[in-house]
Amino acid sequence: MMNELDVRCQTRELKQQGFGVVQAMSECIKAVKGDRKALISSIAAAKWIEKNRNEFCRIWNEV
């Protein structure tokens, strides 16, 4: 189970790479499907984000 701090760190990392929220979700989906070119470092966070999109959007706006 992901904790919110881990998700916040991954979210901040995606924002620093210049992603928008839709692009970030797309990268998470690619990572979950096994695409090694996905630009998210935590597969666990990617899985959490994919399942909890509304919560991810809230976190995205806070970080």
ZISUL-V44892 format. One record per residue. RES is the residue in three letters. SS is DSSP state (2 for helix, 1 for strand, 0 for the rest). Layout:
RES,SS ; RES,SS
//
This chain:
MET,0 ; MET,0 ; ASN,0 ; GLU,2 ; LEU,2 ; ASP,2 ; VAL,2 ; ARG,2 ; CYS,2 ; GLN,2 ; THR,2 ; ARG,2 ; GLU,2 ; LEU,2 ; LYS,2 ; GLN,2 ; GLN,0 ; GLY,0 ; PHE,0 ; GLY,0 ; VAL,2 ; VAL,2 ; GLN,2 ; ALA,2 ; MET,2 ; SER,2 ; GLU,2 ; CYS,2 ; ILE,2 ; LYS,2 ; ALA,2 ; VAL,2 ; LYS,0 ; GLY,0 ; ASP,0 ; ARG,0 ; LYS,0 ; ALA,0 ; LEU,0 ; ILE,0 ; SER,0 ; SER,0 ; ILE,2 ; ALA,2 ; ALA,2 ; ALA,2 ; LYS,2 ; TRP,2 ; ILE,2 ; GLU,2 ; LYS,2 ; ASN,0 ; ARG,2 ; ASN,2 ; GLU,2 ; PHE,2 ; CYS,2 ; ARG,2 ; ILE,2 ; TRP,2 ; ASN,2 ; GLU,2 ; VAL,0
//
